[in-house]
Amino acid sequence: MALDTSVCFIKLELVNDGLEVVDEFDVALHVVRALDAIKTMIVERIERECGGSGDINTYMSDNIVVEILQIGSGGDVVDRPEDLQDTAEVQAEDDPLPSEYIDSDDVDCPVAIRELGEEVSVLAVFGFCNMLTYKDVHLLYTLPVIGVLSLITRPFINRSEIFKIAFISAIAYVYITTLDNYIFFKGGWSYVPEKMLGVIGYVPIEEYMFFVIQTVLTSLWALLCVRWSTPCLNFNYDKHSYQLIRWIPITFLAIATVVGYIIAIPGQSTFYLGCVLWWVSPVVIFMWYGAGNFFVKKIIPCSFAIVVPTLYLCWVDQLALKQNIWHINEKIMLNIIYVIEDLPLEEAFFFFISNVIVVLAGTCFDKARGMIETYTLEYPQRFSINWAFIRQMFWAFVTSEYNMLQIVTGDIKESIAIIAIASKSFTAASFLFQSGIRLDLIILYSFCRVTDDMIDNEFDVEKKKRKFELTNNFINELFHDRKSDYDVGTKPQKLNIDWTTYESELTDVEMSCFRALSRIAFYLPRKPFEELLAGYKWDIEGRLIKNEDDLLLYSTYVAGSVGALCVYVMMYRCDNDKFELVENYDYVIKKAYQMGQALQLVNIARDIVTDSETLGRCYIPTEYMDDEDEEVKILCQEKKPRSLGDKKLKKYSTRMIHLANKQQLESVDAIKCLPRETRGSVLATTDIYRGLVSAIQSSPTYPARASLSKWNKIVIGLYSLYIKSIKYVI
Ligand SMILES: CC(C)=CCC/C(C)=C/CC/C(C)=C/CC/C(C)=C/[C@@H]1[C@@H](COP(=O)(O)OP(=O)(O)O)[C@]1(C)CC/C=C(\C)CC/C=C(\C)CCC=C(C)C
């Protein structure tokens, strides 16, 4: 066995009123504690000499090996540490063993012990084998976990998340550094110098690294746990319960601060617990004030975000304690409860509470961002790393939701319900975007959906026309002050829309979608909405599609326009304000139109049968048909698409799919021009939708309404998000 031998001197003093052993040299004490043989011998010796009984805790260490070569007896003091500094063999040859020599079965290195009346001293040469250092703990147990989490969270990391993690790490660093130095200074923790890179103040360098490492690790994990819900769904508008949830925990935390301060007496068993309580509670009080209600609404994902890293870090800590990398002074702990072997309650509590702080700090950030994204009019600053935005974040954090208009969240809830029912694919895809983009895409989707349904599902032609007129008026009112087709605003403004006409003629759900759109319309251009309406008009008039130019024009109206609007959402809501100035903006918008066309072509290729059967519509270019009049009659009047036969239906759909593929191929590279954080998600969204192509083509007959299984959507989505997108993000 390869041994890295060292010499150390251990002094054990017998305290007069008992036989307590006081350590002066921590490292050596670890050795003593690690060795049953030494413990037994010392206790026997103490009992023989002093008539008392010793109580020395024993910790068997896997990686410290010791052989006891020499023991001083009575006044015969062995005082030659130099002799022992060489090697065990030299020591053994030079000095014949005294009678008290203890031969231990399971140790390899020499130890000499001497006694000085009431004082027992141990001179020990011990060896470390395969010993972990604090640096190794990071290299083996914390940094690889961060590496894995970074890979998993890569598509969801944006400037805002980086800013959040950096901000929390900086605060945690300053805050915990002070506490840690204080506890080390008061002797609460000690460490083995050989196992550290060095010390700054009272704290090892690796410990400073640990503050940041823990914050990053827990924040990345928390991101995976908590990012899936739209922030405004976690707002509490009930003032009474809001105040209870806010003040009851704050009262307890205030008491904990005072109690912690009182019991944090250096050298006492309550010192560690007291320090943690009085240091940590005030900061939790501050965060709970602004985000406690938000946290409670997300209690399940937040708990998961706290508990998993806490358990993991406890396990790593126990490992390090076992390896004697650091040591907690038993005198400053209650010493009653050990969570698991070697791990005292206070230590586990320290990890728990520090993770609570990290997750709660993230929640504060998410709540503030949620307020800003939901109440754009009240919080007009876009994300930017500057004082104006940070100030806005602070006000959004301290503001109680019940003081804000609840109808805003009500409208968003309606929009979420609409997308959830109408499209599983878009619902799933929406979760791939960060919360602000997700929210506005959902608002956009539901507006498009309800207006499209007004045309498709309304069988009374007059009513249909009236609803179209209302929508047209609404768009005109919304964009009346725009100077050009693609003119957009950068700051939200109060709108002068007379809602009474709409309220009397639209359903509640439609009203919600109209109101929700009106709140985000300031940064959207007018033209794509006009095109969308042109597409609806096409449908109302039952206009036929004569050729591929017509097909592309119709697709531009109903879907290209949507693609362009999606780009505006992503540009405005992304976490990079430079996107206002992107040079090739026109190019991206043109390509977004093309991508929209590609998806609409897939949609038409899939829905030949349902469009005919349910709506009496035909989007197949009539130039494809062998007998135009006959086939249009079958599809639009008789509504019997199957009578065309599978072969023909497949032929038409295949031609349209070819056109879709061409549009998709020509546009997909423009994804590179979108904000980085959205690229993977856009690719996944469009790929999931385009997955319908293989569903249509793999069916031997023309399917009624081809769809993808949930599993297939997941596989395509993950592949696009993690693998295919690499080309577009680097
Ligand atoms: C992730 C997410 C929530 C996205 C929302 C996108 C959005 C706002 C879609 C609107 C959909 C809609 C209802 C439009 C009305 C007209 C219509 C029916 C269009 C067809 C959509 C299909 O939806 P669905 O399957 O639910 O329709 P039916 O049940 O058949 O009635 C369309 C096929 C249009 C879809 C088009 C897009 C989502 C645009 C895609 C383009 C981009 C995201 C831009 C990419 C950018 C570059 C630079 C390439």
The ligand as an SDF file (V2000), in Angstrom:
LIG
                    3D

 49 49  0  0  0  0  0  0  0  0999 V2000
  -45.1420   27.6850  -29.2950 C   0  0  0  0  0  0  0  0  0  0  0  0
  -46.3830   28.4340  -29.5840 C   0  0  0  0  0  0  0  0  0  0  0  0
  -47.3690   28.5730  -28.5150 C   0  0  0  0  0  0  0  0  0  0  0  0
  -46.5510   28.9520  -30.7840 C   0  0  0  0  0  0  0  0  0  0  0  0
  -47.7420   29.6870  -31.1700 C   0  0  0  0  0  0  0  0  0  0  0  0
  -47.6710   29.9980  -32.5980 C   0  0  0  0  0  0  0  0  0  0  0  0
  -48.9400   30.6410  -33.0390 C   0  0  0  0  0  0  0  0  0  0  0  0
  -49.1840   31.9980  -32.6180 C   0  0  0  0  0  0  0  0  0  0  0  0
  -49.7780   29.9560  -33.8220 C   0  0  0  0  0  0  0  0  0  0  0  0
  -51.0720   30.4860  -34.3230 C   0  0  0  0  0  0  0  0  0  0  0  0
  -51.8970   29.3370  -34.7900 C   0  0  0  0  0  0  0  0  0  0  0  0
  -53.2360   29.7120  -35.3540 C   0  0  0  0  0  0  0  0  0  0  0  0
  -54.4230   29.2370  -34.6570 C   0  0  0  0  0  0  0  0  0  0  0  0
  -53.3310   30.4380  -36.4920 C   0  0  0  0  0  0  0  0  0  0  0  0
  -54.5790   30.6620  -37.2270 C   0  0  0  0  0  0  0  0  0  0  0  0
  -54.4190   30.1990  -38.6660 C   0  0  0  0  0  0  0  0  0  0  0  0
  -54.0100   28.7700  -38.6860 C   0  0  0  0  0  0  0  0  0  0  0  0
  -55.0350   27.7580  -38.4310 C   0  0  0  0  0  0  0  0  0  0  0  0
  -52.7060   28.4740  -38.9080 C   0  0  0  0  0  0  0  0  0  0  0  0
  -52.1640   27.1400  -38.7640 C   0  0  0  0  0  0  0  0  0  0  0  0
  -51.6040   26.6680  -37.6040 C   0  0  0  0  0  0  0  0  0  0  0  0
  -51.9140   25.3080  -37.2330 C   0  0  0  0  0  0  0  0  0  0  0  0
  -52.5060   25.3000  -35.9880 O   0  0  0  0  0  0  0  0  0  0  0  0
  -53.4700   24.1040  -35.6460 P   0  0  0  0  0  0  0  0  0  0  0  0
  -52.8530   22.8100  -35.9740 O   0  0  0  0  0  0  0  0  0  0  0  0
  -53.8790   24.2970  -34.2110 O   0  0  0  0  0  0  0  0  0  0  0  0
  -54.6380   24.4500  -36.6310 O   0  0  0  0  0  0  0  0  0  0  0  0
  -55.9060   23.6540  -37.0580 P   0  0  0  0  0  0  0  0  0  0  0  0
  -56.2740   22.7880  -35.8910 O   0  0  0  0  0  0  0  0  0  0  0  0
  -55.5200   22.8520  -38.2370 O   0  0  0  0  0  0  0  0  0  0  0  0
  -56.9040   24.6860  -37.3810 O   0  0  0  0  0  0  0  0  0  0  0  0
  -50.7830   26.9510  -38.6410 C   0  0  0  0  0  0  0  0  0  0  0  0
  -50.2260   25.8160  -39.4090 C   0  0  0  0  0  0  0  0  0  0  0  0
  -49.8430   28.0980  -38.5830 C   0  0  0  0  0  0  0  0  0  0  0  0
  -48.6400   27.7820  -37.6940 C   0  0  0  0  0  0  0  0  0  0  0  0
  -47.5490   28.7220  -37.9710 C   0  0  0  0  0  0  0  0  0  0  0  0
  -46.6030   29.0360  -37.0840 C   0  0  0  0  0  0  0  0  0  0  0  0
  -46.5940   28.5150  -35.7130 C   0  0  0  0  0  0  0  0  0  0  0  0
  -45.5010   29.9460  -37.4620 C   0  0  0  0  0  0  0  0  0  0  0  0
  -44.1560   29.2480  -37.3880 C   0  0  0  0  0  0  0  0  0  0  0  0
  -43.0310   30.1550  -37.6880 C   0  0  0  0  0  0  0  0  0  0  0  0
  -42.1580   30.5990  -36.7610 C   0  0  0  0  0  0  0  0  0  0  0  0
  -42.2460   30.2010  -35.3340 C   0  0  0  0  0  0  0  0  0  0  0  0
  -41.0850   31.5390  -37.1630 C   0  0  0  0  0  0  0  0  0  0  0  0
  -39.7750   30.8350  -37.3460 C   0  0  0  0  0  0  0  0  0  0  0  0
  -38.7500   31.8280  -37.6550 C   0  0  0  0  0  0  0  0  0  0  0  0
  -37.7900   31.6920  -38.5950 C   0  0  0  0  0  0  0  0  0  0  0  0
  -36.8570   32.7890  -38.7980 C   0  0  0  0  0  0  0  0  0  0  0  0
  -37.6550   30.5100  -39.4430 C   0  0  0  0  0  0  0  0  0  0  0  0
  1  2  1  0
  2  3  1  0
  2  4  2  0
  4  5  1  0
  5  6  1  0
  6  7  1  0
  7  8  1  0
  7  9  2  0
  9 10  1  0
 10 11  1  0
 11 12  1  0
 12 13  1  0
 12 14  2  0
 14 15  1  0
 15 16  1  0
 16 17  1  0
 17 18  1  0
 17 19  2  0
 19 20  1  0
 20 21  1  0
 20 32  1  0
 21 22  1  0
 21 32  1  0
 22 23  1  0
 23 24  1  0
 24 25  2  0
 24 26  1  0
 24 27  1  0
 27 28  1  0
 28 29  2  0
 28 30  1  0
 28 31  1  0
 32 33  1  0
 32 34  1  0
 34 35  1  0
 35 36  1  0
 36 37  2  0
 37 38  1  0
 37 39  1  0
 39 40  1  0
 40 41  1  0
 41 42  2  0
 42 43  1  0
 42 44  1  0
 44 45  1  0
 45 46  1  0
 46 47  2  0
 47 48  1  0
 47 49  1  0
M  END
$$$$
